[in-house]
Amino acid sequence: MKSTMGSAREGTGAASDSDRVDVLIAGGGHVGLSLALALRLAGPELEVTVVDASPPEAVARDNRASAIAAAGRRMLDRLGVWEAIAANAQAITEMVITDSRTGNAVRPVFLTFDGRAKDGEPFAHMVLNGDMVGALRDRAEAAGATIIAPDTVDDFTTGDSSVLCRLGTGRTIAARLLVAADGGRSRLRSLAGIGTVSWPYRQSGIVVTVEHERPHHGRAVEHFLPGGPFAILPLKGNRSSLVWSERDDIAKRIVSGDEDVFRYELERRFGRQLGAITPLGKPRAFPLGLTLARAFVADRFALAGDAAHGIHPIAGQGLNLGFRDVAALAETIVEAERLGLDIGSATVLERYQSWRRFDSFEMGVTTDVLNRLFSNDNPVLRLVRDVGLGLVDRLPGMKRMFISEAAGEGGELPRLLRGEAI
Ligand SMILES: Cc1cc2nc3c(=O)[nH]c(=O)nc-3n(C[C@H](O)[C@H](O)[C@H](O)COP(=O)(O)OP(=O)(O)OC[C@H]3O[C@@H](n4cnc5c(N)ncnc54)[C@H](O)[C@@H]3O)c2cc1C
C-alpha cells in the first residue's frame, strides 16, 4: 500500500512535507517483515512501511538456516507464510546431546529428546533463512505493506503526535510509531538513548552446510565440546546445517585458512555417524555476544528482535525470541488501535515492554549460563553437567518441560503464537 500524505493521524507541523504512515519499521529481516505482515493482516486500516538497508536480492545470498520452534511455526502458518516454505522445511524429530572432548572417537549420549509440541507437531523445523525472508517479503507486500529497499533510517525526531524519520536517500516519513528491527548493532537503539547490558563471548559461530552419505532421519545432534557447542541440524535431503562455536582466534583460522585444515577440523568434530561429509560452500563466522537492551520502548519508539536482545545460538532461540516480540507487539498495537488509543503512547508501549522484557532477559541469562557451563574442559564442571544431563534424561516431567520450552510454548503466549488470529 502506498504511504501518502494525510493517511495517518495528524502529526507535528514539522512533518507536513513528509509521507505519513501509522507504523514505520526500520529493518526488513525476519522480524521487521513479519511484524509488517501481522499488522496489515489484523489491522488493514494501519499504514505500514518497512525500510531495509539490504537490497532485495541479498535474501537469496543468505544460505543460513534457523530452527523455528513450534510456536513460531504456528504464527507463520496463521500469517500464510508456512504454506510457501513447508515443502523445504525439515522437521526435527529427535535431539541428541553429547559431552566429550574434540578428538574423542566415542561420544557418550547424555540426553535424548524425541518429544513433540502440544499440537502433536514436531517441536521445531529447520528452515532456510533465504526461503523464509523471501516468503515474508512477498506476503507482506501482497498484504499491502510498503517496502523501501535499499535505504536506511538514519535519524529521527520525536514530536507530540508523530516521529519524523529521515532516510539515507533524504526522504522523510512521519509515523505514529517507529519500530527498530535493525539487528544487533541497532543504530536506532543508540539514537533513542537506550543503553544495553552486553559482553562478548570471545567466541564465533561458524556456519556451514554439509552433505553426508547417510540420512539423518530428522535427528539434531549437539556435541558439547570444550571450545563450545557443535550443532548438527537436519535439512531436507542428506544435508545438515552446522552451527559450530569456537574461540574467536581458532574460528578465524578455521574459516580463513587452508581448505584442508577446515576439512580436518570439521571431520574431527562431526564424527563418522553419517558417513563421508562434503561441505557445500564456504564457512562463515559470526561473532557471538550477549546484548540486552535496558528498555524496549521510548517515546513513540519500540525495539524488536536482535535490536532488543542478541543471545548465544546454543539453544537456537534468537529468532524465536524475535517472533515472540512480533506477536506481542502486533497484538498490543492492533488492540490499542481498535480501542481508539494512540498506538505510540507510553501506556500502550508499556504493555509491550512488560510482556517481553523479562522473558528476553530470562532467555539471555539461561543461554549465557549454559554456554559458560558447557564451553570448557574443567573436570568439576564436566561432572556437574554430566550428572545433570543424566538426571534430566531419566525424569520424564523434566524432559517434557524442556521440550515445551524448546517448542516456544512457555510463558504467556500472544495469540499468533497459539495459532490464533489477533
Ligand atoms: C550462528 C547463528 C545461528 C543462529 N541460529 C538460530 C536458530 O537456529 N534459531 C533461531 O531462532 N535463531 C538463530 N539465530 C539468531 C537469528 O539469526 C537472529 O535472532 C535473527 O536473524 C534476528 O532477526 P532480526 O530481523 O531481528 O535482525 P536481522 O536479521 O539482523 O535484520 C536486521 C535488518 O535491518 C537492516 N538494517 C540495519 N540497519 C538499518 C537501518 N538503519 N535502516 C534500515 N534497515 C536497517 C539490515 O539490513 C537487516 O536486513 C542464530 C544466530 C547466529 C549468529
The ligand as a MOL file (V3000), in Angstrom:
LIG
                    3D

  0  0  0     0  0            999 V3000
M  V30 BEGIN CTAB
M  V30 COUNTS 53 58 0 0 0
M  V30 BEGIN ATOM
M  V30 1 C 25.3810 -18.5470 14.0310 0
M  V30 2 C 23.9660 -18.2000 14.3520 0
M  V30 3 C 22.9770 -19.1940 14.3190 0
M  V30 4 C 21.6450 -18.9000 14.6680 0
M  V30 5 N 20.7110 -19.9020 14.6610 0
M  V30 6 C 19.4320 -19.6320 15.0780 0
M  V30 7 C 18.4240 -20.6490 15.1380 0
M  V30 8 O 18.6510 -21.8110 14.7960 0
M  V30 9 N 17.1710 -20.3170 15.5880 0
M  V30 10 C 16.8800 -19.0450 15.9940 0
M  V30 11 O 15.7400 -18.7960 16.4540 0
M  V30 12 N 17.8060 -18.0510 15.9050 0
M  V30 13 C 19.0620 -18.3060 15.4680 0
M  V30 14 N 19.9900 -17.3000 15.3880 0
M  V30 15 C 19.5770 -15.9170 15.6910 0
M  V30 16 C 18.8800 -15.2600 14.4920 0
M  V30 17 O 19.6810 -15.3850 13.3340 0
M  V30 18 C 18.6030 -13.7780 14.7870 0
M  V30 19 O 17.9860 -13.6840 16.0490 0
M  V30 20 C 17.6690 -13.1670 13.7250 0
M  V30 21 O 18.2310 -13.2360 12.4400 0
M  V30 22 C 17.3790 -11.6960 14.0520 0
M  V30 23 O 16.4880 -11.1670 13.1050 0
M  V30 24 P 16.2260 -9.5890 13.0510 0
M  V30 25 O 15.2140 -9.3950 11.9710 0
M  V30 26 O 15.9430 -9.0770 14.4180 0
M  V30 27 O 17.6320 -8.9370 12.6670 0
M  V30 28 P 18.4850 -9.0820 11.2820 0
M  V30 29 O 18.2580 -10.4160 10.6550 0
M  V30 30 O 19.8900 -8.7090 11.6690 0
M  V30 31 O 17.8530 -7.9820 10.3410 0
M  V30 32 C 18.0880 -6.6050 10.5200 0
M  V30 33 C 17.8080 -5.9030 9.1970 0
M  V30 34 O 17.8710 -4.4940 9.4150 0
M  V30 35 C 18.5570 -3.8860 8.3350 0
M  V30 36 N 19.0660 -2.5850 8.8380 0
M  V30 37 C 20.1230 -2.3670 9.6570 0
M  V30 38 N 20.2240 -1.0490 9.9500 0
M  V30 39 C 19.1870 -0.4250 9.3060 0
M  V30 40 C 18.7360 0.9210 9.2370 0
M  V30 41 N 19.3600 1.9300 9.9210 0
M  V30 42 N 17.6480 1.2010 8.4810 0
M  V30 43 C 17.0090 0.2190 7.8080 0
M  V30 44 N 17.4020 -1.0840 7.8370 0
M  V30 45 C 18.4600 -1.4130 8.5930 0
M  V30 46 C 19.5900 -4.9030 7.9160 0
M  V30 47 O 19.9820 -4.7070 6.5640 0
M  V30 48 C 18.8130 -6.2130 8.1030 0
M  V30 49 O 18.1200 -6.5810 6.9190 0
M  V30 50 C 21.3180 -17.5790 15.0420 0
M  V30 51 C 22.3050 -16.5630 15.0390 0
M  V30 52 C 23.6100 -16.8840 14.7040 0
M  V30 53 C 24.6680 -15.7900 14.7440 0
M  V30 END ATOM
M  V30 BEGIN BOND
M  V30 1 1 1 2
M  V30 2 1 2 3
M  V30 3 2 2 52
M  V30 4 2 3 4
M  V30 5 1 4 5
M  V30 6 1 4 50
M  V30 7 2 5 6
M  V30 8 1 6 7
M  V30 9 1 6 13
M  V30 10 2 7 8
M  V30 11 1 7 9
M  V30 12 1 9 10
M  V30 13 2 10 11
M  V30 14 1 10 12
M  V30 15 2 12 13
M  V30 16 1 13 14
M  V30 17 1 14 15
M  V30 18 1 14 50
M  V30 19 1 15 16
M  V30 20 1 16 17
M  V30 21 1 16 18
M  V30 22 1 18 19
M  V30 23 1 18 20
M  V30 24 1 20 21
M  V30 25 1 20 22
M  V30 26 1 22 23
M  V30 27 1 23 24
M  V30 28 2 24 25
M  V30 29 1 24 26
M  V30 30 1 24 27
M  V30 31 1 27 28
M  V30 32 2 28 29
M  V30 33 1 28 30
M  V30 34 1 28 31
M  V30 35 1 31 32
M  V30 36 1 32 33
M  V30 37 1 33 34
M  V30 38 1 33 48
M  V30 39 1 34 35
M  V30 40 1 35 36
M  V30 41 1 35 46
M  V30 42 1 36 37
M  V30 43 1 36 45
M  V30 44 2 37 38
M  V30 45 1 38 39
M  V30 46 1 39 40
M  V30 47 2 39 45
M  V30 48 1 40 41
M  V30 49 2 40 42
M  V30 50 1 42 43
M  V30 51 2 43 44
M  V30 52 1 44 45
M  V30 53 1 46 47
M  V30 54 1 46 48
M  V30 55 1 48 49
M  V30 56 2 50 51
M  V30 57 1 51 52
M  V30 58 1 52 53
M  V30 END BOND
M  V30 END CTAB
M  END
